[in-house]
Amino acid sequence: MKLLILCVGLLSLSRSYKSDAVCSVPDTQKSSVTALTLSMARSVGPCVTPDPSILLALNLGKVSDPTAQGLLIKQLREDAVNKVCQNQPFSSGKVALYVLALRSSCSDPTEISGSGETIDLVHILENKTQEELESIENNQYLLTTWYQLALDVLALCVMSKPSAMVAGEALAKAIPEDPSSPIFSVDTAAVAVMGFTCVLEMEDVPPEIFKSVKSSLSVLLDQILKAQNDGLIGNIYSTGLAGQALTAAQSYYTTELWDCSGTINKVIGLIPQGKFSLPISAAQVLPFLWSESYLSVKGIQCSNDDAPLISVDYTILNDLIGKHFKYSIKVSVKEGSTLMQVMEKAAGLNPKEFSFSTESTSWGPFVTAINDLSGSTNEKTYWQFFSDVTPLQEGVATYKVKDNEHILAIFSKY
């Protein structure tokens, strides 16, 4: 429960605002953005349902809070596996948000392990999107909503999947070339704009799809720009996504048509009034205030995107108290992976023996239990980690494992 009491104050909020942005938050008002970020970060906790939008906002803002971000990544990965393996409701749009959030964290959404299962969220998203398209073709209606299909297009495109083009074309066909009234709500139009902008920047887009998508992009941009009213775009809660869309698609409209500074000033003025006190509303408006958008996830560079796989031997040992045990497993992870990722992979492959628990501290995650055996302050016991015979001097979330390394977790006394 003490998760962010310890670590919120350690948030690193220094940030360079994009020089090519349509507009940016004045230096004199950045403290309001900081306050909103802190408020949103405090919503993260071990007993709170994880929200991918919050993780997205933290990563797009380049906010450094390893405890909050690490917890959200762990929660989202576990929740995704549970939803898939237990056949729980998991709509295409929700899957798309999980994909975007994990990708923004450089946590591979194509390989998520847990409960003895490994799932590929991107493949699942492709299948769910295909089901949406088949429903449109066969039944003339969506299984979910246009908002969710727009998220599908965006996430598939961010992951460089060619299926984003087909889905983008289907979404574009729902938009008349010269509508007499708005086709989508402002927030749906905004997400569609980000998805269309991404598709237009893909390689080898068929000419007919390019033309259709670009035409629909123009229609939706016109709708969003016409929705401006006293600094807001649509309403208070659609303004964040609309601002993201106009930021992402600035090459496709005349930027003078958007009173960007007016939008920023309006939003900043609403922060002290508590209008964005709900974490989800803060999560949608913060990327815009940082001159970013959900499309920016595609440009996040992950050091191990193309890294080769390495092999790590991982052993847990208790010969100290109770029933003694020793279990070993060999796991494959990408070069540059942390010990925490090795432990997560092992727990996913064999949860009965390698499940573990952590406690959030100001120094990062601290392993409190492995194989249901917990350390005790009263008994002065804890899990100590070694590389062969050398004790590790870094935490599990920061130590980078090496190829053919043997990691040992030994239940010890201090």
C-alpha positions, -999 to 999 in steps of 0.1 A, spaced: 0 0 0 29 23 6 39 22 -31 39 58 -42 41 74 -7 78 65 -10 85 73 -46 62 100 -60 86 126 -48 113 110 -69 96 116 -102 119 131 -127 99 158 -145 126 175 -164 116 175 -200 125 192 -233 95 203 -253 96 197 -290 110 226 -310 88 217 -340 56 215 -320 26 237 -331 28 253 -297 41 244 -262 33 251 -226 50 284 -214 77 280 -188 56 299 -163 28 273 -165 48 241 -165 43 237 -128 6 230 -134 16 201 -158 40 188 -131 12 189 -105 -12 170 -128 14 144 -135 20 138 -98 -17 135 -92 -20 109 -120 10 90 -108 -4 87 -73 -33 67 -87 -10 37 -94 -10 10 -67 -8 -27 -62 -45 -29 -53 -56 -6 -82 -68 -19 -116 -40 -11 -140 -48 15 -167 -27 13 -199 -35 50 -206 -16 61 -175 15 41 -185 12 56 -220 11 91 -205 41 85 -182 62 71 -210 53 97 -236 62 124 -211 95 107 -205 87 108 -168 110 86 -148 92 68 -120 106 32 -122 84 20 -93 51 32 -108 61 22 -144 75 -11 -134 43 -20 -114 21 -10 -142 40 -31 -167 39 -61 -144 2 -56 -138 -7 -51 -174 12 -82 -186 -4 -103 -159 -38 -90 -166 -34 -96 -203 -25 -132 -198 -54 -137 -173 -79 -122 -197 -68 -143 -226 -63 -176 -208 -95 -173 -188 -116 -160 -217 -124 -128 -199 -138 -98 -219 -110 -82 -238 -122 -60 -266 -100 -51 -296 -97 -15 -284 -86 -26 -250 -60 -49 -265 -48 -21 -287 -43 2 -256 -23 -26 -239 -1 -30 -270 5 7 -272 13 10 -234 37 -20 -234 54 -9 -266 59 26 -251 77 9 -222 99 -12 -245 81 -43 -230 75 -66 -260 38 -71 -265 44 -101 -288 58 -123 -260 40 -121 -226 44 -150 -202 24 -159 -171 5 -187 -155 25 -212 -176 13 -196 -208 29 -172 -234 7 -150 -255 13 -126 -284 -9 -96 -279 -2 -82 -314 -14 -114 -330 -45 -114 -308 -51 -78 -319 -48 -87 -355 -74 -115 -351 -98 -93 -332 -95 -65 -358 -101 -91 -386 -133 -101 -367 -144 -65 -367 -138 -61 -404 -157 -93 -412 -186 -81 -391 -186 -48 -411 -186 -67 -444 -211 -94 -435 -234 -76 -411 -229 -39 -418 -221 -32 -381 -191 -33 -358 -186 -57 -329 -175 -28 -308 -172 9 -318 -155 31 -344 -134 44 -315 -121 10 -308 -114 2 -345 -95 35 -347 -74 23 -318 -68 -10 -336 -56 8 -367 -32 30 -346 -17 1 -326 -13 -22 -356 4 6 -374 27 15 -345 37 -22 -345 44 -19 -383 17 -45 -392 5 -44 -428 -30 -53 -415 -32 -17 -403 -36 -6 -440 -66 -29 -445 -82 -18 -412 -74 18 -420 -92 15 -454 -123 0 -437 -124 28 -412 -119 54 -440 -148 39 -460 -171 48 -431 -164 85 -437 -182 103 -466 -161 127 -486 -184 157 -480 -204 150 -449 -232 174 -440 -227 168 -402 -199 153 -380 -195 116 -386 -177 107 -354 -175 123 -320 -144 145 -315 -125 118 -295 -132 91 -320 -122 114 -348 -90 123 -329 -79 86 -326 -88 80 -362 -67 109 -373 -37 95 -354 -43 61 -369 -47 75 -405 -16 97 -401 4 66 -390 -9 46 -420 1 73 -445 36 72 -432 40 34 -437 60 19 -465 44 4 -496 8 16 -490 -13 7 -520 -23 39 -539 -60 33 -536 -57 29 -498 -34 59 -495 -60 80 -514 -89 69 -494 -71 73 -460 -58 107 -469 -92 119 -480 -108 107 -448 -80 123 -428 -88 157 -443 -125 153 -435 -118 144 -398 -92 172 -394 -118 197 -407 -144 183 -382 -119 187 -353 -109 222 -363 -145 233 -366 -152 219 -331 -130 246 -315 -149 266 -289 -134 290 -264 -101 270 -263 -118 236 -260 -121 212 -289 -155 195 -285 -157 194 -247 -133 193 -218 -126 156 -220 -122 153 -258 -98 182 -259 -68 162 -249 -71 136 -276 -80 163 -302 -49 182 -292 -29 150 -297 -44 144 -331 -37 180 -343 -1 176 -330 4 143 -348 -11 154 -381 3 189 -383 17 182 -418 -18 176 -432 -36 209 -424 -29 246 -421 -17 250 -385 -29 286 -384 -65 272 -383 -58 258 -348 -56 282 -319 -31 259 -302 -19 284 -276 -56 291 -268 -62 254 -262 -31 251 -240 -41 281 -219 -77 268 -215 -65 234 -204 -39 248 -180 -66 270 -165 -88 240 -159 -62 220 -140 -65 238 -107 -103 234 -109 -99 197 -107 -114 191 -142 -87 165 -149 -86 149 -115 -97 115 -129 -65 96 -139 -79 87 -173 -87 124 -182 -52 134 -171 -37 106 -191 -53 118 -223 -45 155 -219 -9 152 -206 7 139 -239 -8 169 -257 7 193 -230 40 176 -237 36 181 -275 33 143 -280 6 119 -291 -2 82 -291 14 81 -325 47 91 -308 50 56 -295 62 45 -329 92 67 -326 103 55 -291 137 38 -295 141 6 -276 177 -5 -272 169 -42 -275 143 -41 -303 165 -62 -326 187 -77 -299 196 -114 -302 183 -139 -277 206 -150 -249 203 -180 -225 203 -176 -187 203 -203 -161 182 -194 -131 182 -213 -98 163 -208 -66 176 -224 -34 163 -227 2 183 -249 25 178 -226 55 143 -232 69 112 -253 65 111 -277 36 143 -273 16 141 -270 -22 162 -263 -52 148 -256 -86 165 -246 -119 153 -234 -152 169 -222 -185 152 -192 -201 158 -172 -232 155 -134 -232 167 -106 -253 202 -93 -249 200 -63 -225 172 -78 -204 170 -73 -167 170 -100 -140 134 -90 -133 126 -100 -169 143 -134 -164 123 -140 -132 91 -130 -150 99 -154 -179 107 -182 -154 75 -176 -135 55 -176 -167 70 -209 -178 67 -226 -144 46 -205 -119 43 -234 -94 81 -232 -86 92 -198 -98 64 -174 -88 76 -144 -69 64 -113 -52 79 -78 -49 75 -48 -27 79 -13 -42 105 9 -26 122 42 -34 151 21 -48 129 0 -71 112 -34 -67 124 -55 -38 119 -93 -40 100 -103 -9 91 -139 -18 99 -167 -42 81 -200 -44 58 -188 -16 87 -184 8 89 -149 22 117 -131 39 112 -119 75 125 -88 93 120 -106 126 139 -136 115 164 -115 95 159 -136 64 157 -125 27 164 -136 -8 199 -128 -19 209 -129 -56 242 -141 -71 259 -143 -104 276 -177 -99 293 -170 -66 294 -132 -68 266 -113 -49 248 -88 -71 252 -52 -62 222 -40 -83 185 -45 -79 165 -70 -100 150 -43 -121 183 -28 -131 208 -57 -133 214 -67 -169 219 -104 -174 245 -119 -197 245 -148 -221 251 -182 -204 251 -165 -170 240 -185 -140 218 -165 -116 211 -179 -81 185 -167 -57 194 -181 -23 173 -177 9 197 -162 33 202 -146 67 216 -112 75 
